[in-house]
Amino acid sequence: MASCLGYVLKIKQKCNGCTIITSTPVIERFANCRVRINAKDHSPPHFHVLLNDGREAWVTIAELKIVYGKVATREIADVLAWALTHQAMLANKFEELQR
């Protein structure tokens, strides 16, 4: 995985040896993590918080509730505060990436 111009590039190998590169937008960066939204992702609308130590949390956009991951709310308090003021943008970006 490599970071490039606000995107996380994921390189996947197919069984026939072809390389497929997909990109996932990084919406915001914080000191201990980054926020991204995956294209063609499942409901409910959510964003991913990837901590620098490798852990990940999924946070719903509407309720700002952690629905997946072993991450305490206090560990991503700065992300949740930021997301509260950017909920409309997050919802719009989630919808845009599902098309």
C-alpha positions in Angstrom: 0.0 0.0 0.0 1.3 3.5 -0.8 0.0 7.0 -0.2 -0.2 9.3 -3.2 -1.9 12.7 -3.4 -4.5 12.0 -0.8 -5.2 8.5 -2.0 -4.2 5.1 -0.6 -3.2 2.9 -3.5 -3.9 -0.8 -3.0 -2.1 -3.2 -5.2 -3.8 -6.6 -5.7 -2.5 -9.6 -7.6 -4.9 -11.7 -9.5 -4.3 -15.4 -9.9 -3.2 -15.0 -13.5 -0.4 -12.6 -12.5 -2.1 -9.4 -13.6 -1.8 -6.5 -11.3 -4.8 -4.4 -10.4 -4.4 -1.1 -8.6 -7.3 0.5 -6.9 -7.4 3.8 -5.0 -9.2 4.8 -1.8 -9.5 8.5 -1.0 -8.0 9.7 2.2 -10.4 12.3 3.4 -8.4 13.7 6.3 -5.2 13.0 8.2 -4.6 13.2 11.9 -1.4 12.7 14.0 -2.4 9.1 15.0 -4.6 8.1 12.1 -6.2 8.8 8.7 -9.8 8.8 7.6 -10.9 7.2 4.3 -14.1 6.2 2.5 -14.1 3.1 0.3 -15.7 3.1 -3.1 -18.6 0.6 -3.6 -18.8 0.0 0.1 -21.7 -1.5 2.1 -24.4 0.2 4.1 -24.8 1.9 6.5 -22.9 5.0 5.2 -19.6 5.0 7.2 -16.0 6.0 7.1 -12.9 4.1 8.1 -10.4 5.3 10.6 -7.0 3.7 10.2 -4.8 4.1 13.2 -1.0 4.3 12.8 -0.6 1.1 14.8 -2.6 -0.9 12.2 -6.0 -1.0 13.9 -9.1 0.1 12.1 -12.5 1.3 13.1 -15.7 1.8 11.0 -17.7 4.9 12.1 -21.3 5.5 10.9 -21.7 9.0 9.4 -25.2 9.6 10.7 -24.6 8.7 14.4 -20.8 8.9 14.6 -20.9 5.5 16.3 -18.1 3.0 16.1 -19.6 -0.2 14.5 -16.5 -2.2 13.9 -13.0 -2.4 15.4 -11.3 -2.6 18.7 -10.7 1.1 19.1 -11.9 3.1 22.1 -13.9 6.3 21.5 -11.3 8.3 23.4 -8.6 7.1 21.0 -10.4 8.8 18.0 -12.0 11.7 19.9 -10.4 14.2 17.6 -11.7 12.4 14.5 -15.2 12.2 15.9 -15.1 16.0 16.8 -13.9 16.7 13.2 -16.6 14.4 11.7 -19.3 16.1 13.6 -18.6 19.4 11.8 -18.1 17.6 8.5 -21.0 15.1 8.4 -22.6 16.6 5.3 -19.4 16.4 3.4 -18.8 12.8 4.6 -22.3 11.8 3.5 -21.9 13.4 0.1 -18.5 11.8 -0.4 -19.9 8.3 0.6 -22.7 8.7 -1.9 -20.4 9.9 -4.6 -18.1 6.9 -4.2 -21.0 4.4 -4.4 -21.8 5.3 -8.0 
